[in-house]
Amino acid sequence: MTYTYAVMEVSPATFAEIKAKLSAAGYNWAIHDDGTTLDMHGIALQEEATRSKVLGDLRHHEDRVGDAFTCGSRRQPGRVGDEDVDVWLKRPNGDRCCSYCGSLHPGDFEAALKDAADPDSNVRVSQSDKRYKWYIDGRVQNAGEGGIKFYTWHVDSKETEQALNAVIGDACRASEVKLDGIIRHTSKAS
């Protein structure tokens, strides 16, 4: 199981070559214990046969929450993939994250927005240069612990859209104030 953003299938020969190079360079942390996944900062490689086994395993994964669905990332131009194979997986901090793209569940993104709107919280949100992608900072140290991003294609209803729109403005304004405070503190320290 990988907690990264994208998993690419590669031929067994390519997988073995990259695995050997990572090992020789001392990057053994990138090789999962079972040896079937190479997880490298946002992209994971698996042998082709392993990927279909993982997809089957996700349908019965112990951290799975809810029914299978098709992630909106699979529907982006140029991407192909199976239908109804994605699930929400519960991360160590309790977040539900998409098994395909790593996005937070809309309900957990709403909770993060409310945290970010709280001036006493260290949680911040920001929109990426892609209008459909949001980052959440200050809740976890890495994506293996919990959600760090949200893709808007996971908004599943008008009610969800309205709930997010009701808090996103306050969350963004508070996040800018918090970031400005961090920048001022850092510049005084140097």
PyRosetta script that sets phi, psi and omega in degrees:
from pyrosetta import init, pose_from_sequence

init()
pose = pose_from_sequence("MTYTYAVMEVSPATFAEIKAKLSAAGYNWAIHDDGTTLDMHGIALQEEATRSKVLGDLRHHEDRVGDAFTCGSRRQPGRVGDEDVDVWLKRPNGDRCCSYCGSLHPGDFEAALKDAADPDSNVRVSQSDKRYKWYIDGRVQNAGEGGIKFYTWHVDSKETEQALNAVIGDACRASEVKLDGIIRHTSKAS")
pose.set_psi(1, 134.0)
pose.set_omega(1, 178.2)
pose.set_phi(2, -117.3)
pose.set_psi(2, 147.4)
pose.set_omega(2, 177.0)
pose.set_phi(3, -109.8)
pose.set_psi(3, 31.0)
pose.set_omega(3, -176.1)
pose.set_phi(4, -98.7)
pose.set_psi(4, -177.1)
pose.set_omega(4, -172.1)
pose.set_phi(5, -83.6)
pose.set_psi(5, -37.4)
pose.set_omega(5, -176.7)
pose.set_phi(6, -145.0)
pose.set_psi(6, 143.8)
pose.set_omega(6, 178.1)
pose.set_phi(7, -119.3)
pose.set_psi(7, 125.0)
pose.set_omega(7, 179.0)
pose.set_phi(8, -106.7)
pose.set_psi(8, 136.3)
pose.set_omega(8, 173.6)
pose.set_phi(9, -87.6)
pose.set_psi(9, 134.8)
pose.set_omega(9, 177.0)
pose.set_phi(10, -132.0)
pose.set_psi(10, 161.7)
pose.set_omega(10, 179.9)
pose.set_phi(11, -64.9)
pose.set_psi(11, 155.4)
pose.set_omega(11, 178.1)
pose.set_phi(12, -55.9)
pose.set_psi(12, -37.3)
pose.set_omega(12, -179.7)
pose.set_phi(13, -66.6)
pose.set_psi(13, -44.7)
pose.set_omega(13, 178.7)
pose.set_phi(14, -63.2)
pose.set_psi(14, -44.3)
pose.set_omega(14, 179.1)
pose.set_phi(15, -57.9)
pose.set_psi(15, -47.5)
pose.set_omega(15, -178.5)
pose.set_phi(16, -63.2)
pose.set_psi(16, -40.5)
pose.set_omega(16, 179.9)
pose.set_phi(17, -64.3)
pose.set_psi(17, -46.8)
pose.set_omega(17, -179.4)
pose.set_phi(18, -66.9)
pose.set_psi(18, -40.5)
pose.set_omega(18, 178.6)
pose.set_phi(19, -59.9)
pose.set_psi(19, -44.3)
pose.set_omega(19, 179.9)
pose.set_phi(20, -64.3)
pose.set_psi(20, -40.7)
pose.set_omega(20, -179.8)
pose.set_phi(21, -67.8)
pose.set_psi(21, -40.1)
pose.set_omega(21, 177.2)
pose.set_phi(22, -63.3)
pose.set_psi(22, -44.0)
pose.set_omega(22, -179.9)
pose.set_phi(23, -63.0)
pose.set_psi(23, -45.8)
pose.set_omega(23, -179.8)
pose.set_phi(24, -63.1)
pose.set_psi(24, -30.2)
pose.set_omega(24, -179.7)
pose.set_phi(25, -86.7)
pose.set_psi(25, 0.8)
pose.set_omega(25, 178.6)
pose.set_phi(26, 84.8)
pose.set_psi(26, 16.0)
pose.set_omega(26, -179.9)
pose.set_phi(27, -95.8)
pose.set_psi(27, 45.5)
pose.set_omega(27, -178.5)
pose.set_phi(28, -64.5)
pose.set_psi(28, -23.1)
pose.set_omega(28, 177.2)
pose.set_phi(29, -60.3)
pose.set_psi(29, -24.5)
pose.set_omega(29, -178.2)
pose.set_phi(30, -78.8)
pose.set_psi(30, -13.0)
pose.set_omega(30, -178.3)
pose.set_phi(31, -96.5)
pose.set_psi(31, 116.7)
pose.set_omega(31, 179.9)
pose.set_phi(32, -62.2)
pose.set_psi(32, 155.6)
pose.set_omega(32, -176.9)
pose.set_phi(33, -53.3)
pose.set_psi(33, -37.0)
pose.set_omega(33, -178.8)
pose.set_phi(34, -80.4)
pose.set_psi(34, -5.1)
pose.set_omega(34, 176.3)
pose.set_phi(35, 75.2)
pose.set_psi(35, 4.6)
pose.set_omega(35, -176.1)
pose.set_phi(36, -99.0)
pose.set_psi(36, -4.2)
pose.set_omega(36, -178.2)
pose.set_phi(37, -135.9)
pose.set_psi(37, 136.3)
pose.set_omega(37, 172.2)
pose.set_phi(38, -110.9)
pose.set_psi(38, 114.2)
pose.set_omega(38, -173.1)
pose.set_phi(39, -111.4)
pose.set_psi(39, 111.8)
pose.set_omega(39, -170.7)
pose.set_phi(40, -130.1)
pose.set_psi(40, 87.9)
pose.set_omega(40, 172.3)
pose.set_phi(41, 42.0)
pose.set_psi(41, 65.7)
pose.set_omega(41, 172.5)
pose.set_phi(42, 103.9)
pose.set_psi(42, -10.1)
pose.set_omega(42, 176.1)
pose.set_phi(43, -143.5)
pose.set_psi(43, 138.3)
pose.set_omega(43, 179.5)
pose.set_phi(44, -122.6)
pose.set_psi(44, 145.8)
pose.set_omega(44, 177.5)
pose.set_phi(45, -113.6)
pose.set_psi(45, 139.9)
pose.set_omega(45, 174.1)
pose.set_phi(46, -140.4)
pose.set_psi(46, 151.8)
pose.set_omega(46, 172.8)
pose.set_phi(47, -64.4)
pose.set_psi(47, 149.9)
pose.set_omega(47, -176.8)
pose.set_phi(48, -53.2)
pose.set_psi(48, -45.1)
pose.set_omega(48, -178.3)
pose.set_phi(49, -65.6)
pose.set_psi(49, -32.6)
pose.set_omega(49, -179.1)
pose.set_phi(50, -65.9)
pose.set_psi(50, -40.6)
pose.set_omega(50, -176.0)
pose.set_phi(51, -58.8)
pose.set_psi(51, -44.7)
pose.set_omega(51, -179.7)
pose.set_phi(52, -67.9)
pose.set_psi(52, -31.0)
pose.set_omega(52, 175.7)
pose.set_phi(53, -66.7)
pose.set_psi(53, -41.8)
pose.set_omega(53, 179.3)
pose.set_phi(54, -62.5)
pose.set_psi(54, -43.8)
pose.set_omega(54, 179.1)
pose.set_phi(55, -58.7)
pose.set_psi(55, -42.0)
pose.set_omega(55, 176.8)
pose.set_phi(56, -64.4)
pose.set_psi(56, -40.3)
pose.set_omega(56, -179.9)
pose.set_phi(57, -65.1)
pose.set_psi(57, -34.0)
pose.set_omega(57, -178.8)
pose.set_phi(58, -60.9)
pose.set_psi(58, -33.4)
pose.set_omega(58, -179.5)
pose.set_phi(59, -64.4)
pose.set_psi(59, -19.0)
pose.set_omega(59, -179.3)
pose.set_phi(60, -124.4)
pose.set_psi(60, 17.7)
pose.set_omega(60, -175.5)
pose.set_phi(61, -65.9)
pose.set_psi(61, 140.1)
pose.set_omega(61, -176.7)
pose.set_phi(62, -65.2)
pose.set_psi(62, -25.8)
pose.set_omega(62, -179.7)
pose.set_phi(63, -95.4)
pose.set_psi(63, 8.2)
pose.set_omega(63, -178.5)
pose.set_phi(64, -70.4)
pose.set_psi(64, 139.1)
pose.set_omega(64, 178.1)
pose.set_phi(65, -127.4)
pose.set_psi(65, 120.3)
pose.set_omega(65, 175.7)
pose.set_phi(66, 85.9)
pose.set_psi(66, -172.7)
pose.set_omega(66, -176.7)
pose.set_phi(67, -85.1)
pose.set_psi(67, 161.6)
pose.set_omega(67, 176.0)
pose.set_phi(68, -68.9)
pose.set_psi(68, 150.4)
pose.set_omega(68, 178.4)
pose.set_phi(69, -148.4)
pose.set_psi(69, 177.8)
pose.set_omega(69, 175.1)
pose.set_phi(70, -110.2)
pose.set_psi(70, 116.5)
pose.set_omega(70, 179.8)
pose.set_phi(71, -61.4)
pose.set_psi(71, 139.6)
pose.set_omega(71, 178.4)
pose.set_phi(72, -60.5)
pose.set_psi(72, -23.5)
pose.set_omega(72, 178.4)
pose.set_phi(73, -64.3)
pose.set_psi(73, -31.4)
pose.set_omega(73, 177.8)
pose.set_phi(74, -68.1)
pose.set_psi(74, -20.9)
pose.set_omega(74, -176.3)
pose.set_phi(75, -94.6)
pose.set_psi(75, 3.3)
pose.set_omega(75, 178.8)
pose.set_phi(76, -71.1)
pose.set_psi(76, 150.6)
pose.set_omega(76, -179.0)
pose.set_phi(77, -53.2)
pose.set_psi(77, 133.5)
pose.set_omega(77, 176.3)
pose.set_phi(78, 87.9)
pose.set_psi(78, -4.6)
pose.set_omega(78, -179.7)
pose.set_phi(79, -104.3)
pose.set_psi(79, 144.5)
pose.set_omega(79, 176.4)
pose.set_phi(80, -129.6)
pose.set_psi(80, 158.3)
pose.set_omega(80, 178.8)
pose.set_phi(81, 173.5)
pose.set_psi(81, 173.3)
pose.set_omega(81, 180.0)
pose.set_phi(82, -71.4)
pose.set_psi(82, 156.9)
pose.set_omega(82, 176.3)
pose.set_phi(83, -96.7)
pose.set_psi(83, 147.1)
pose.set_omega(83, 175.2)
pose.set_phi(84, 52.4)
pose.set_psi(84, 45.0)
pose.set_omega(84, 177.1)
pose.set_phi(85, -116.1)
pose.set_psi(85, -5.4)
pose.set_omega(85, -177.5)
pose.set_phi(86, -92.7)
pose.set_psi(86, 150.5)
pose.set_omega(86, -179.7)
pose.set_phi(87, -141.6)
pose.set_psi(87, 163.4)
pose.set_omega(87, 170.4)
pose.set_phi(88, -86.8)
pose.set_psi(88, 126.2)
pose.set_omega(88, 177.7)
pose.set_phi(89, -109.7)
pose.set_psi(89, 135.4)
pose.set_omega(89, 179.3)
pose.set_phi(90, -81.4)
pose.set_psi(90, 125.4)
pose.set_omega(90, 178.8)
pose.set_phi(91, -88.3)
pose.set_psi(91, 168.0)
pose.set_omega(91, -177.4)
pose.set_phi(92, -54.0)
pose.set_psi(92, -32.4)
pose.set_omega(92, -179.6)
pose.set_phi(93, -86.1)
pose.set_psi(93, 2.0)
pose.set_omega(93, 178.9)
pose.set_phi(94, 99.4)
pose.set_psi(94, -11.7)
pose.set_omega(94, 177.8)
pose.set_phi(95, -60.2)
pose.set_psi(95, 147.5)
pose.set_omega(95, 169.8)
pose.set_phi(96, -100.5)
pose.set_psi(96, 125.3)
pose.set_omega(96, -178.0)
pose.set_phi(97, -128.0)
pose.set_psi(97, 145.0)
pose.set_omega(97, 179.9)
pose.set_phi(98, -64.6)
pose.set_psi(98, 132.8)
pose.set_omega(98, -179.1)
pose.set_phi(99, -69.6)
pose.set_psi(99, -16.6)
pose.set_omega(99, -178.6)
pose.set_phi(100, -96.2)
pose.set_psi(100, -53.0)
pose.set_omega(100, -173.2)
pose.set_phi(101, -106.3)
pose.set_psi(101, -11.5)
pose.set_omega(101, 178.7)
pose.set_phi(102, 84.2)
pose.set_psi(102, 2.2)
pose.set_omega(102, -178.9)
pose.set_phi(103, -63.7)
pose.set_psi(103, 146.8)
pose.set_omega(103, 169.7)
pose.set_phi(104, -63.2)
pose.set_psi(104, 150.8)
pose.set_omega(104, 169.4)
pose.set_phi(105, -65.5)
pose.set_psi(105, 145.6)
pose.set_omega(105, -179.1)
pose.set_phi(106, -55.1)
pose.set_psi(106, -38.0)
pose.set_omega(106, 178.8)
pose.set_phi(107, -65.1)
pose.set_psi(107, -36.5)
pose.set_omega(107, 177.9)
pose.set_phi(108, -75.3)
pose.set_psi(108, -31.3)
pose.set_omega(108, 174.7)
pose.set_phi(109, -66.8)
pose.set_psi(109, -40.2)
pose.set_omega(109, 176.9)
pose.set_phi(110, -60.0)
pose.set_psi(110, -43.4)
pose.set_omega(110, 177.6)
pose.set_phi(111, -62.4)
pose.set_psi(111, -40.1)
pose.set_omega(111, 178.1)
pose.set_phi(112, -64.9)
pose.set_psi(112, -38.8)
pose.set_omega(112, 177.1)
pose.set_phi(113, -62.5)
pose.set_psi(113, -42.0)
pose.set_omega(113, 179.0)
pose.set_phi(114, -64.8)
pose.set_psi(114, -39.6)
pose.set_omega(114, 175.3)
pose.set_phi(115, -62.1)
pose.set_psi(115, -43.2)
pose.set_omega(115, -178.5)
pose.set_phi(116, -65.7)
pose.set_psi(116, -31.9)
pose.set_omega(116, 179.8)
pose.set_phi(117, -71.6)
pose.set_psi(117, -19.7)
pose.set_omega(117, 179.3)
pose.set_phi(118, -77.1)
pose.set_psi(118, 117.0)
pose.set_omega(118, -177.3)
pose.set_phi(119, -64.1)
pose.set_psi(119, -19.8)
pose.set_omega(119, -179.6)
pose.set_phi(120, -90.0)
pose.set_psi(120, -4.1)
pose.set_omega(120, 179.7)
pose.set_phi(121, -91.0)
pose.set_psi(121, 150.7)
pose.set_omega(121, 176.9)
pose.set_phi(122, -91.1)
pose.set_psi(122, 6.3)
pose.set_omega(122, -179.1)
pose.set_phi(123, -79.1)
pose.set_psi(123, 135.4)
pose.set_omega(123, 177.8)
pose.set_phi(124, -131.3)
pose.set_psi(124, 152.0)
pose.set_omega(124, 174.0)
pose.set_phi(125, -126.5)
pose.set_psi(125, 151.9)
pose.set_omega(125, 175.1)
pose.set_phi(126, -153.3)
pose.set_psi(126, 148.8)
pose.set_omega(126, 177.3)
pose.set_phi(127, -90.0)
pose.set_psi(127, 138.4)
pose.set_omega(127, 177.1)
pose.set_phi(128, -76.6)
pose.set_psi(128, -179.0)
pose.set_omega(128, 176.3)
pose.set_phi(129, -71.9)
pose.set_psi(129, -9.2)
pose.set_omega(129, 173.6)
pose.set_phi(130, -94.7)
pose.set_psi(130, 121.6)
pose.set_omega(130, -173.3)
pose.set_phi(131, -61.8)
pose.set_psi(131, -17.2)
pose.set_omega(131, -177.3)
pose.set_phi(132, -96.4)
pose.set_psi(132, 1.8)
pose.set_omega(132, -173.5)
pose.set_phi(133, -124.4)
pose.set_psi(133, 131.4)
pose.set_omega(133, 178.4)
pose.set_phi(134, -121.8)
pose.set_psi(134, 145.6)
pose.set_omega(134, 176.1)
pose.set_phi(135, -108.7)
pose.set_psi(135, 145.2)
pose.set_omega(135, 175.6)
pose.set_phi(136, -120.2)
pose.set_psi(136, 126.0)
pose.set_omega(136, -177.4)
pose.set_phi(137, -124.8)
pose.set_psi(137, 144.4)
pose.set_omega(137, 174.0)
pose.set_phi(138, 98.6)
pose.set_psi(138, -1.3)
pose.set_omega(138, 179.4)
pose.set_phi(139, -95.9)
pose.set_psi(139, -38.6)
pose.set_omega(139, -179.2)
pose.set_phi(140, -142.1)
pose.set_psi(140, 165.0)
pose.set_omega(140, -179.7)
pose.set_phi(141, -85.8)
pose.set_psi(141, -28.0)
pose.set_omega(141, 179.9)
pose.set_phi(142, -155.4)
pose.set_psi(142, 169.1)
pose.set_omega(142, -175.5)
pose.set_phi(143, -67.3)
pose.set_psi(143, -18.2)
pose.set_omega(143, 176.3)
pose.set_phi(144, -69.6)
pose.set_psi(144, -23.2)
pose.set_omega(144, -179.4)
pose.set_phi(145, -89.3)
pose.set_psi(145, -33.9)
pose.set_omega(145, -176.7)
pose.set_phi(146, -179.3)
pose.set_psi(146, -177.0)
pose.set_omega(146, -174.7)
pose.set_phi(147, -72.2)
pose.set_psi(147, 138.8)
pose.set_omega(147, 178.0)
pose.set_phi(148, -124.8)
pose.set_psi(148, 0.3)
pose.set_omega(148, -179.1)
pose.set_phi(149, -152.9)
pose.set_psi(149, 162.9)
pose.set_omega(149, 177.1)
pose.set_phi(150, -140.2)
pose.set_psi(150, 131.6)
pose.set_omega(150, 174.9)
pose.set_phi(151, -104.8)
pose.set_psi(151, 130.5)
pose.set_omega(151, -174.3)
pose.set_phi(152, -66.6)
pose.set_psi(152, -15.5)
pose.set_omega(152, 178.2)
pose.set_phi(153, -70.2)
pose.set_psi(153, -5.7)
pose.set_omega(153, 174.9)
pose.set_phi(154, -88.7)
pose.set_psi(154, -1.3)
pose.set_omega(154, 173.1)
pose.set_phi(155, -69.8)
pose.set_psi(155, 116.4)
pose.set_omega(155, -168.3)
pose.set_phi(156, -103.7)
pose.set_psi(156, -2.2)
pose.set_omega(156, -179.4)
pose.set_phi(157, -162.4)
pose.set_psi(157, 165.0)
pose.set_omega(157, 175.9)
pose.set_phi(158, -62.9)
pose.set_psi(158, -37.2)
pose.set_omega(158, 179.5)
pose.set_phi(159, -62.5)
pose.set_psi(159, -43.1)
pose.set_omega(159, 178.4)
pose.set_phi(160, -63.9)
pose.set_psi(160, -44.3)
pose.set_omega(160, 178.7)
pose.set_phi(161, -58.7)
pose.set_psi(161, -44.3)
pose.set_omega(161, 179.7)
pose.set_phi(162, -65.4)
pose.set_psi(162, -40.8)
pose.set_omega(162, 179.7)
pose.set_phi(163, -62.7)
pose.set_psi(163, -42.8)
pose.set_omega(163, 179.5)
pose.set_phi(164, -68.2)
pose.set_psi(164, -43.3)
pose.set_omega(164, 179.9)
pose.set_phi(165, -63.4)
pose.set_psi(165, -27.7)
pose.set_omega(165, -178.8)
pose.set_phi(166, -69.0)
pose.set_psi(166, -25.0)
pose.set_omega(166, -176.4)
pose.set_phi(167, -117.0)
pose.set_psi(167, -11.8)
pose.set_omega(167, -172.2)
pose.set_phi(168, -67.7)
pose.set_psi(168, -35.5)
pose.set_omega(168, 179.2)
pose.set_phi(169, -62.5)
pose.set_psi(169, -49.1)
pose.set_omega(169, 178.4)
pose.set_phi(170, -62.2)
pose.set_psi(170, -39.5)
pose.set_omega(170, -179.7)
pose.set_phi(171, -63.5)
pose.set_psi(171, -42.4)
pose.set_omega(171, -179.8)
pose.set_phi(172, -67.4)
pose.set_psi(172, -43.7)
pose.set_omega(172, 179.5)
pose.set_phi(173, -62.9)
pose.set_psi(173, -46.0)
pose.set_omega(173, 179.6)
pose.set_phi(174, -64.8)
pose.set_psi(174, -36.8)
pose.set_omega(174, 179.6)
pose.set_phi(175, -64.6)
pose.set_psi(175, -39.3)
pose.set_omega(175, 177.9)
pose.set_phi(176, -63.7)
pose.set_psi(176, -40.9)
pose.set_omega(176, 178.6)
pose.set_phi(177, -64.1)
pose.set_psi(177, -43.8)
pose.set_omega(177, 179.5)
pose.set_phi(178, -63.2)
pose.set_psi(178, -43.7)
pose.set_omega(178, 179.6)
pose.set_phi(179, -64.4)
pose.set_psi(179, -41.5)
pose.set_omega(179, 177.4)
pose.set_phi(180, -59.8)
pose.set_psi(180, -40.3)
pose.set_omega(180, 177.6)
pose.set_phi(181, -63.9)
pose.set_psi(181, -39.0)
pose.set_omega(181, 178.1)
pose.set_phi(182, -65.3)
pose.set_psi(182, -43.5)
pose.set_omega(182, -178.9)
pose.set_phi(183, -64.6)
pose.set_psi(183, -43.4)
pose.set_omega(183, 179.2)
pose.set_phi(184, -64.4)
pose.set_psi(184, -42.5)
pose.set_omega(184, 179.1)
pose.set_phi(185, -63.3)
pose.set_psi(185, -42.8)
pose.set_omega(185, -179.2)
pose.set_phi(186, -66.0)
pose.set_psi(186, -42.7)
pose.set_omega(186, -178.0)
pose.set_phi(187, -68.6)
pose.set_psi(187, -30.7)
pose.set_omega(187, 176.6)
pose.set_phi(188, -71.2)
pose.set_psi(188, -33.0)
pose.set_omega(188, -178.4)
pose.set_phi(189, -72.8)
pose.set_psi(189, -23.3)
pose.set_omega(189, -176.8)
pose.set_phi(190, -95.9)
pose.dump_pdb("model.pdb")
